[in-house]
Structures are given as C-alpha cells and as structure tokens.
Amino acid sequence: TDAVLALARGADRTAGVDLPGGLRVERVGDALRALGPSGTADEYPDLPLLVPGIVRWPVGGIRVRATVHDDHFRVAGDPRAANSRAWFDLDRLTTPLSMRKFSPGSRIRPFGSPGSRKISDLLGEAGIPRRTRPYWPVVTDAEQVLWVPGARAADVARVGDETLSILELTMG
C-alpha cells in the first residue's frame, strides 16, 4: 500500500510498482493502472461489444461503453483527438463489434489523416507504457479496427448529416 501511495504522489509520471502475486501498478500521467499477472498477449480472447453495452478488458482496467443515439449535438470535439471517446455511423459498420488485442504491425488510418499509421506508434504517442502496449485492446467491427482506446479513432463510418444512428464509444 505504501509503495502504491508513493507512486501516486511521486513526480515520475511513467513509473511502476511490482506487487505480490505478479500484480503491477503503473502510473500513466495522472492515472494509475492495475495490471494482472504477466502472461502473453495471446491469452486474451476477442470480447464481444454489445450495443448498447460495456466491455471490460482484462489488462489495465480498460472499460469501453457503447451507446447509441440520434442527437448530432452530442458528437462534440475534434475526432482527430478522440482518445477517450469516438463516434461512428452505426449503420455503416459491419457487425459484430468486438474488443481484442491488436496484432503487432497492424495499422489504422486515423481520423483526418491521409495515410495509415502503426497502432504501436499511436500508443507510444498517447503515452501508453511500452510494457502495456502488447496487451492493449482495439475496438473492431467485422472488417477493420475502428478505435484504439486512449489513442485515436479510425477514419471510417464518419457521422454525417444523413446519419440516423450514432455509435458513441467511451473509454472509462
């Protein structure tokens, strides 16, 4: 407990503390993330993302909430900076939706970008610790990566004036 409190109060915003039982607590900016026992990233299965619904990723305490609405005014902010929230035209996505670990070398075309980027690069730019990256989830439809929680949303199924059902994904 003392080590975790020292981590929370310390100046190093990327430090970590190993705990008994293979547990680890890492500081990422102002947040603390509890990580389970070490294992390989291959141990994490695809998790279905029900709409509406919530899915919890087994590493890092990541939770994604999916909601649907028709209010275009709720789509706020610059989608290029969508690290904790993303919006999509639900009718243009191919079900099923799921949360899964990203594959090394996999790419995404971030919203507003002309080309694709490696997901691992986006995770680094978002300040996700290197140790956590192999276990980091992505949200996908049946065909492609839609969103890298904590990093960026893909430039697919944009919400437009003709959109009837808006899928809002929130990381919490």
Secondary structure as UniProt FT lines:
FT   HELIX           2..9
FT   TURN            13..14
FT   STRAND          16..19
FT   HELIX           20..22
FT   STRAND          23..28
FT   TURN            29..30
FT   STRAND          31..35
FT   HELIX           41..43
FT   STRAND          47..48
FT   STRAND          53..56
FT   TURN            60..61
FT   STRAND          63..69
FT   HELIX           72..74
FT   HELIX           79..81
FT   STRAND          85..89
FT   HELIX           90..92
FT   STRAND          98..101
FT   TURN            104..105
FT   STRAND          107..108
FT   TURN            111..112
FT   STRAND          117..118
FT   HELIX           119..125
FT   TURN            126..127
FT   TURN            130..132
FT   HELIX           133..135
FT   STRAND          137..140
FT   STRAND          145..148
FT   TURN            149..151
FT   STRAND          152..154
FT   TURN            161..162
FT   STRAND          166..171
//
